């Protein structure tokens, strides 16, 4: 699945949220889950993929990531609840 996308991972339902962008979502989420990426997501235990959005180009994905990051936590929760109201880890659905 080599396609630009924006994603949100969390430490748990209504827990800490991390928004990122990648061209290889399965690989990136695996790295988060295994603690291979130093930084915010590792520090706060964000490992569960709860939302993602595919894009045609990386430029579009980066623009959307910036838009989401600039928004409030409430707006991020609305995105998650709209796609994934149970906050299910979507990682396995990528394969």
N, C-alpha and C positions, 0 to 999 in steps of 0.2 A: 504494500500500500504506500507507494511513493507519491504523495500528493500533499501540497501545502494545506495546513490546517491550524486552527487555533484550538486550544484545549484548556479545560479547567480540571485540576486535581485537588483533592482535599485530604485532610487528616481524619475526617469522619463527618457524619451528617451534621451540618451547620457548624463545622469546625473551620480550621484555617484553610483559606483558598489560595491557590497559585494558578495564575494564567500564563500560558506560554504559547509559542508558535514553533512549528517544525514541518519538515517535508517528509518525515518518516515517523508517523505516530506510534506504531507498535514498538519500534526501537526506543524512542524517547520515553514512553511510559515504562518500558522494562527498566531503563536506566534509573528513572525515579523510584520505582518499586524496590530495586536492589540497592538503592543509596549510592549509585555511581556518580551522581551529579552533586558536587559540593555547592552549598549555598542555601537559599531560603527553603526550598522544598525539602531538603534533607534535614535542616535544622528543625523544621516544624512538623516533620513526619507526613508530608503530603504524598500519598502513594496511590490513592484511589481515583481513577478516571471517572468523572461524573458528567462531563459535557465536552463535546467537540463539534467543530463546524468545518467542513471542507471548503476549499477555495480553489479557483482556477490558477491563480498565480501567487507566488510568495509575497509579492508587493501587496496584493489584496489582503492576504492573511496577516501581514505585519500591520497594515492599516487598521484592520479589525481588532487585532490584539491591543493596539494602543487605545482604541476606542473603548474596549472593555475595561482595560486597566484604569482608564480615566474615569470610568463610571463608579457609582456607589456599590457597596456590598449588596444592597437591596436589589440593584439591577442584575448583579451576578446571580443572586439567588433566584430571581425570576427566570433567567436563562436556564439554570439547572432544573428548576421545578417544571418548566415547560417541556423539556426533553425527557427528564428522568426524575419524576416525582418521588420515587422510592429511594433515590440516591444510590442506585445499584452501581457497582464497579463495572464499567463498560469495557474493561481491558480484554476480557475473553471474547467479547463480541467482535473484536477487530480481526479475528482469524477465521 
